[in-house]
Structure formats: C-alpha cells, structure tokens
Amino acid sequence: MIELAADAGSALYHKGIAGDSFNTAVYLARAGLPVEYLTCLGDDSLSDDILARLHDEGIACGHIRRLAKRRPGLYLISNDAAGERQFSYWRGQSPARELFDQAVELPDITVFYFTGITLAVCRSGVENLVALLRRLRQRGCSVIFDPNYRANLWENRRQAQNYCRQVLPLCTMVLSTLDDDSQLWGIQEIDDCRDFYLGFGLQELVIKAPDLTAHAFAGAEQVVKSARPVAAVDTTGAGDSFNAGYLAARLRGKSLDEAISAAQALAATVVQHRGAITPRNVATT
C-alpha cells in the first residue's frame, strides 16, 4: 500500500510504501535472506513505484500479477504524543484483494509467511489459499501465520474466527499478539493463548504481550523475555519488524532466546522512526 505518514509539527505528509507483510518482507531482505513477495498490483504509476521499491530492497517479484485499470490501496498515519498510531484507509478497490481469486503455485520455496490481514482482504479466494497451504505443507514447506486481527476488515468476529480456523491447522508457526487474541478469541492470559494455538499442532509459537514481554514455545522449550522500553516516535510496523527479526534469527538456526532478543531490538529501532520502514542508513540488523 501507499503510506502517507504525518510529519510532526507540520501539515506535511511523507509518502512511503508499507503494509504488514510488506514490512516484514523488507526487514527480512535487509537481514540478508532471499525473499519473494506475492501480491497483485495495478497498472498505474503508484504500482510502478511499489515494484521499484521491492526491486530496490532486493525482493523478488516473479509472482506478482498486475491488473488493468487498478490502483493500490492507500493509508494515512497520524500519531498521538506517545507515538501510538491512528490510521485512515482507502483500499476498497485494491487489486491485492484478488490475489487468491485464481490458483497460485509457488514451487521451490521453503517458508511461506502470511497474515490475518492477507486472509481478511483475500477471503473471496480462501479455497485457493487453503489449497496452496496444503500443497506447501505436503512439500515440507514451513507455513508461518501472524493472525494480525483488524476488526474493521471483517463483517464480524465470528467470520474472522471461521476463516482463521481454516488456515491454522495448516500452519507450522504462529506469531501472535495477545491484544489481538483478546479481541479475536476472547483470550486474556498467556497460558490460555498458548494452549489455544498449540492445540492446532504448531511446531512453534510466539506471543507478544502488552507488557513488552515475548513468550516463545517450541516443543518442550519455553522462553520469556522482556524488552527494554524506548521512547517511541511511531509504533507503526513494530509487530511486523519483530516478526522479521525473530524469523531471520530462527531461519539462521538461532535459539529462541537469541531470536526474541533480535526481534525486540529491531522493533525498538523501528518505533523510534516515523513510518513502518526505516531509512536504509539506520542499522536494523
């Protein structure tokens, strides 16, 4: 999506490109991992800008479809004094909504990452998404899901639950946020959240709690780690960058403890800058 981020103390907005899975893809690529992005774009100049940005970040685009006479979604960010963000969206006709309206084949990949926002905006093609996830799992691919619940993208909570239940049994890892789980599933406690998600047969689970602790579970191993508070300028992209930091570390064979530390450090850096994506001259790896 096209991002317009408010410039503190002025009426100006900075144009950027962002979105939850896009943000994670960028930070994974900056960590040196090979990344390919899957989406649909229009045939306009803003879509050209998104493709150019993906190429600049070293992200492969071989499976991006472009749809005629369409434009990408746009969102505007404003922030309160604590850096907490408020969003306004214009994305009802985004071509990304048609991503799974036809069958998708992704040969030769080892990790597939998607989010609850992907699931919400692409739910018209959920059967094709589920079929893709089944094929990936049969080939030994890891399927990683961030539920990232946004109530305004769904008709109601029950609908969101039903769609999530279709994909969760096909996931190997979930990167959840307790605040979202409270809204989506009515889960209030870490133990209940752990039991709920691990009940789907996951190999690994991370829960981000509102007290800046992260809880990671993999088999019999469990790690709890607190993050150092920082003065946040803009919390946009905090969870997305956390996910990237965690995944980059785990894909390189790092321990749960090391992966959480890397994730928290990256998220802390990101929230001290405006917008979801930091400038390239900011050290994030």
Secondary structure, 3 states (H helix, E strand, C coil): CEEEEECCCCCCEEEEECCHHHHHHHHHHHCCCCCECCCEECCCHHHHHHHHHHHHCCCECCCCEECCCCCCCEEEEEECCCCCEEEEEECCCCHHHHCCCCCCCCCCCCEEEEEHHHHHHCHHHHHHHHHHHHHHHHCCCEEEEECCCCHHHCCCHHHHHHHHHHHHHHCCEEEEEHHHHHHHHCCCCHHHHHHHHHCCCCCEEEEECCCCEEEEEECCEEEEEECCCCCCCCCCCHHHHHHHHHHHHHHCCCCHHHHHHHHHHHHHHHCCCCCCCCCCCCCCC
